[in-house]
């Protein structure tokens, strides 16, 4: 996934989930935050940020905040990126096969999943979650309670029970991490639903990404740890 016109800035404040003010080329700019998560550990005063500049749009701002430096680590925080990069990875045969058919955003039962695809006679559903929360190389999801995420995991388990192939895909929007684990402290209900989904046969896949200021691409598989005694 490539961005066309990236500008570097300095984060100032985030008055609400959708808007941030950043200094760009010496001027204060109103920016759209492309991630409605808390991201408190990322958007700290004076943090170096990267903005997708799209002048002439009909929106209230020409800037989308899509990346941030956390110490020496570049993190993509564009919530639309995980689906885009997994879609590219899937179509290019990253899972070991090139699907015969891919349909983004597909409803089944009471759930709406990010991808439906078919390969080798198998019918598959995949739900993608972007991961930006990192501490000492360990990454976790979510950074805030998500009832929607829990329902997705229950829906995947139901699909698996009905004979489909189902997978939860954690796209880690940074590289060189140790492993992924669910965030039991912040959202134990989601963590439990992820464990139950795995018990039902749902594949839990995690990938880190090669992140540049103007691009993001899936890099390699990352270990997944679901043991509760880590907390």
Secondary structure, 3 states (H helix, E strand, C coil): CECCCEEEEEEEECCCCCEEEEEECCEEEEEEECCCCCCCCCCCCCCEEEEEECCCCCCCCCEEEEEEEECCEEEECCCCHHHHHHHHHHHCCCCCCCCCEEEEEEEECCEEEEEEEEECCEEEEEEEEEECEEECCEEEECCCCCHHHHHHHHHHHHHHHCCCEEEEEEEECCCCCCEEEECCCCCHHHHHHHHHHHHCCCEEEEEEEEEECCEEEEEEECCEECCHHHC
